[in-house]
Amino acid sequence: MHIMEKRTTPFLIGVAGGTSSGKSTVCQKIMDKLSQDCQRRVALVKQDSFYRRLSDEEQALAKKGCFNFDHPDAVDDQAIVAALTKILAGKPVRLPRYDYQECRHKAEEYDEVQNADVVLFEGILIFYFPKIRELLHMKLFVDTDPDTRLSRRVVRDVRERGRPLEAVLNQYNQYIKPAFEEFCLPTKKYADMIIPRGAENEVAIDLIVRPVGDMIRSRARAKT
């Protein structure tokens, strides 16, 4: 893959939306299309990398599904600002991977972001914090039907993460749904584009990819 020798500021796209709305799939489709069309490096950053470290008591609650990961207090927003600022400055950043079963970051497992032309940053709460919003060049909100989000969440947590169905439903009703309505949904007003139906909406994804691709190609021509 050809990378421009002289770096420019990466184009930073924020992708927000409720749990299991399809944010990751939307990001993957955008990444695939940009990589194929523009032959440029596209990186993904997840809010999950910035969950704050839990106390022993909080971790015990989290394993029982009794900790609210969808509340802004669960996220280290200052660490997000620091990481995104380094990325925009063209500096490499190491992002820890999160272990959803142990409710902690994995020891010695990292993803590194460097030399990216486009960076996608996805998460439930990324539009909630003003300082983070200010760093984003484009803001997308994935808007998916609540029943669809709930069914996806149940399937994911039961099948992939081995959680009991009752615990998943209790967590959703007690924490996830109220937090979405209080902290996530109101941030939809900050979005530059709302994507109904998530990754199924190929038209919306193409409308995003085209101008971003044109911008990347324009930058490339300017540097040659």
N, C-alpha and C positions, 0 to 999 in steps of 0.2 A: 504494500500500500504506500502510495506516495504521500509524504508529509512535507509541507512547506518548510524550508530551512529557517526562514525568519518568521518567528511566531507572531500571531495576532491574538487579541483577546478572544477566548472561546465564546461562542454564542450560547448563553445559558437559558435553558427552557425549564420552567417549573411545571410539573404535572400533578395536580391535586385531585381529590375526590374521596368519597367514602370508602370504607373497608370493602374489599372485593368488588370494586366498581370497574376494574379492568385497567387500572393505571399502568401496571407492569406490562401488560399485553400491548397497550397503546404505545408505550415507550419502545418496546421491542420492534413494533411495526415501523415506527418512525426511524429507529436506528437502522433497521434493515434497508429501508428505502433510501435513506441518505447515504449509507455506505455503498450501496449498489450504484446509485445514480451519480454521486459526486466523487466517489473514491476518496473519501476523507474519513478521518478517525472520529468516531462518535462514542462517548462514554456515558455510563449510567451511574448516578449516585442515588442511594436510597436513604430516606429518613431513618430507617431502622438502624443504620450505622451510628446514629446519634442518640439512641436511648441512653438516659443517664444510668449510672451504676446504682443498682438497688441495694438497700440494706438487707441483712439476712432475713429480717422479718418481712420486708416487702417481697423478697424473692420467694419466700414460702407462700405468701398470699398469691403471687403471680402464678405459681405452679398449680394452684387450685382454681385459677381463673378469677381471682378476687382482687386484681390490681388493674387500675384503669390506665392502659397504655395509650388510650386515645385522648387523654387530657394533656394540655400543653406542659404541665409540670413534669411529665414523663420524659420530655425531650430536652436535650441540652442545646438550646438555641444559640448560645454563644459559641459553642463548638461548631455549629453549622455555619455561622457567619465567618468564623476564622477559616474553615476549610474552603468555603466558596470563594472567599477573598484570595486565598492562595491559588486556587484553580484559575481564577480570572487573571491573576498575575503571571500565569504560565508556569507555576511551580508545581512539582509533583506532590500528590497527597495520598497517604495511605489510609484506607477506610476499613475499620474492623467489620468482620462479618458477624451477624447476630444469630445466636442459637435460640430458636423459638421454644424448644422443649425445655432447655435449662434456664431460659430467661436471663441470659447474659451474653456478652460478646465472646466469641470463640478465641481461645488462646492461640496466638501466633498465626491466625488466619486473617489475611487482609486482601483487599482489592486496591490496586494502585491506579490512580488517574493521572495521566500526564500526556502532554502533546496532543490534546484533543482539540478539534475544530468546533465541535458541538458537544455540550454536556447537558444531559437530561437529569433533572433532580425531581424525584417523585416521592410523594408522601401525603398523608391525610392532613397534616397541620402546617404545611410549608407556606401557605398564604396567611396564616394566622399572625406571624411575627412581622412587624413593619420593616425591620432591618433586613430580613431575608427577602421580602418582596422587592425592596429597592435594588437588590443585586440581580434580579431576574430580568432578562431581556424580553422574554415572552412567557405568558402565564396561561396554562390550559387547565380546564376543569372537566374531569370525566364524570358525566351525569348519567347514572344508571338507576333503574327502577329499584326501590328498596327491597321488594320481595326477591328480585334477582340477586341482589347483593347478599341478602341473608342466606339464600340457598347455596350460593357459592361459598360463603364463609363456613357454613355447616359442613359441606362436603370436604373442603380443604382441611379444616381443623380435625375432623373425625378420621378421615382417610390418611392424610399426610402427616398429621402431628399426633395422632393417637389419643385424642381427647374424648372423653365421654360426651355423648350427645346432650345430656341434661346440663352438664357444665358449660358447654358451648352456648346453649340457648340462654342460660342464666347470665353468662357474661355479656351476651349481646343485649339483653333487655336491661340489665342493671348498669352497664357501662358504655357499650359501644353505641347503641342507638341514641341515648341522651347526649353523649359527647359529640356525636355527629351533628345533631340538631343545634347544639350550643356553640361548638367551636369550628366545625368544618363547613357545614352548609352556608352559614353567613358569609364565608370568604369567597363564595362563587361570584360575588359582585366584583371582585378584583380581577377576574379572568379576562384575558383578551379574547379568548374563544372558548365556548362551551361545547363539549363533544357529547351529544346524546348517544346512548347505546354503546358507548365505549369503542372497543376495537372493531366492532361490527360496522362502524360508520367509516367506511373506506373513503367516502367523499370528503368528510371533514379531515381525515388524516392526509389526504392528497393536498387539500387546501393549505395545510400546515407545511408539508414537505416542500412544495414548489417554491415559495418565497425564501425559505431557509436555504434550499439548494442553490437558488439563484444568488443569494448573498455569499455563500461559500465560494461559488465559482467566480464571482466578481472579485472577492478577496484574493483568490489564487491568481487571477489575471493581473491584478495590481502589483503582485509581488514578483512576477516573472519579467 
